[in-house]
C-alpha cells in the first residue's frame, strides 16, 4: 500500500508552508520595523580635526604632534560609541538572557559608558584649551573664589588632583549646591557625580603629554594651566545654568 503523499497533497503542503513562511517573515518584518522605530540609535559626531586654536599650545610645549595623535583616540571613542549604540538597537532584548556575570546586554551597556564618556571627556578637553590661561575670568572666577578662596589655591588643588588621578581631573559645577569642585577620574567612566556639569577637563593619561614631557606630568599640568580657554569654560557654565 502506498503511504506517500499525492501530487495534490504535496502542492497543498507546499502552499501551506509558503503561507507560514510568509506570515513568519511578515511578523518578523513588522517586529523589526517596530524595533527600528523605537530603538533607532542616536549617533555621535566623529571629530575630523583638532580645533585650530588648540595648536596654540605649542607655545608652552604641548606639541601639534601630540594633538594629532590624540585625535585618533578621540575618534576611536566616537566610533566605538556609535558601534555599541547600533549593536544595542539591533539586540533582541530577552530578560531571561540577561546576566550580571556575563550577558550581551551587560557587556554592551558597561562598555558604552567607557566609550561615550571617553568621547564626552575629550570634547570638553579640546574645547577648553588653546586659550590665554592665567587666572580665571568671568562667572567661573567668582565660583572658584567662593569655593577655594583664591585662584592660586584652586590651581594648586587642580594640579594636585591631576597628579593624583590616573586618567582625568575635572572642574565641575554642582547644581545641587551651586558651587564648583575639582574631581578625580581614574578612567573614562569612573567616579561620575550625578547632577553635575563638567566645565573643564584635564587629560592626564600619558598619551596626552608623554611625547613632550615624558613622565614629568607636573610640568605638563603647569603648561596646561597656561593655555586654558576661560571663555570656553564660561560658555559651558552658562549653558549649564540655563
N, C-alpha and C positions, 0 to 999 in steps of 0.2 A: 504494500500500500504506500502510495506516495504522500509523505507528510510535508513536502515542500510547499512554499507559497506559490499561488498562481500569479500570472503576469499582472492581473488586475489588482491583486492584494499587494504585490510589490510596488506598483505605481501608487496605491493608496498610502502605503507606509512611507514611501519617498516624499509624497506631498505633505504628510503629517510631520515628518522630520524637518522638512523645509520650513513649515509654518512655525514649529517650535524654535528652530534656529533663528528665524526671522523675528519672532516675538522676543526671544532672549536678546538678540542683538539690539532690537529696538529699545528694550528695557534698559540694557546696558548703556546705550547711547543717550537715552533720556536721563539716566542717573548721572552719566558723565557730564552732560550739559548742565545739569543742576549743580554739580560739584564745581564746574568751571565758573558758573555764575556766582556762587557763594564763596569760592576759595581761590579766586584769581589772585596770584601773587603780586604784591607791590614790589617792584624792583628799584634798587637804589641807583643813583647815577655813578657810573665808574669814572673817577677822575682821569683826565687825559694829560694833564700837565700840572706842574707846580705853579701856584700863583707867582707872577713875576716879582712882586715885592719881596717874596721870601728870599730870593737870591741876594738881597742886600745884606744878608747876614754874613757874607764873605768878609765884610769889614771887621768883624770880631772873630773870624777864624772858623766859622761854620760854613763849609765849602759847598759850591754848586754840585760837586760830585756826590757829596753826602745826600743832598736833597734829591738828586736824580735817582740814586739807588733806593732812597726811602720811598719814592713814588711807586716803585714796583711793589713794595709791601702794602702800601695804601690801596693800590689797585687790587691786590690779592684779597684783601679783606672785603672789598666791594664785590668782587666776582664770586667769592665763596658765600657771601650773604645772599646774593641772587640765586646761586645754585641750590642752597639749602631751602630758600623760600619756594622755589619751583618744586623741589622734592616733597616738601610738606604739602603743597597744594595738590600733588598727584597721589599722596599717600592715602591708601584705603584705611580709614580710621576704624579700628576694632578694639574696644576696651579690653577684650579678652586677651589680646596680644600685647598689651602694654605691660611693661615690667620694669621695676626700679633697678634691677641688676643690669639688664641689657634689653632693649627693645628698640625698634626703628624710631618710634616717636620720641623716646628719651634721647637717643643719640643725636637726632636732628635738632631737637629743641635745646639741648645743652650746648651743642656746637654753634647754633645760631647766636647765642648770647656772646660767644667769643668772637665770631666773625663780625656781627653787627656792631658790637661795642668797639671792636678794633677800628672799624670804619668811622664811627662817630668820634672816637678819641682823636684820630688823625685829622678829621675835618676841623676840629677845634684847634689842634696843634698848628696846622698850616694856615688857619685863618688868623691866628693871634700872634704870629711872629712876622718879622720884616718891618717893624716899626722903629721908633726912636729910643725905646727903652726908657731907662731912668725912672724917677718917681712916678707913681700912678697919677692920672689926671681924671677929672670929671667925677661922676657919681661913684665909680668904683673906688676912687681915692677916699671919699668920705666913709664908705663902708669898711675899707681897710683900716683907716684911722680909728673908727669906732671899735672894731674887733681886736686890733693888735696894738693900738696906742700910737704907732708911728709907722711910716712906710719902711723904715730901716728894720724894725722888729719883724714886720711881715716878711720882708725879703730874707732875713736870716732864718725865719721859720720855714719859708718856702724852699730855701736851699737845703736845709736840714731834712725836710720832708722828701725832697728829690734824692738825696743821698741815701736815706733810709728805705725808700721804696725800691722794689725790684723791677718795676716797669713804668710807673707813672706817678706824677704829682699833679693834683688838681686844685684849682681855686674854684669853689662852688658857692652859689647863693642858696641859703636855706629859706625856703618860702614860709616855713612854719615860724621860725624865729626871726626872720627878716634880717639876717646877717650873713657874713661870709666866713668861710673856714677853709684851711688847706688840708686836703685829704690825700692819703696814700692809695695807690692802686698797684698791686703786685703783678697783675696780669690784665688783659683787656677787660675782663668781666668780673674782677674780684672787688669786694667791698663797695657795692653800689649803695647809695643812700637815697631812700625814697624822698620825693618832694623837694629835690634839689635841682638846680640847673648849673652845669659846668660852664664857666665863662673863660677859663684859662686852663690849658692842658700842656704839661711838660713831659715829653717822652724821654725817659731815662734808660730805655733799653740800649744796649751797646751799639746797635745799628745806627742810632741817632747821632753818635759822636765819635765812634772808635777811629774812623779814618782820619779825623782831625786832632783828636785829643788822646788817642789810645785809651788807657784805663783811667785817665785823670777826669773823672766825672765832675768833680767840684769845679774845675776850670771851665768845663763845658757849661755848667749851670751859671757861672759868673758871666760867660759870654751871652748866654740866653737872656739873662736879665737886662742886657744892654740892647736887646732887639725886640722886646715885647711891643706889640701894637696895641696901645691902650685905647685907641679909638675903636678898634675891633672888639676889644673886651667890653667897652661901654655899650657898643651896639648889641652885643649878646645879652648884656644885663638889661638893657631897655626892652628888648624883645621878651625876655623872661618876665619882666614886671608887667607887661601888657596882659 
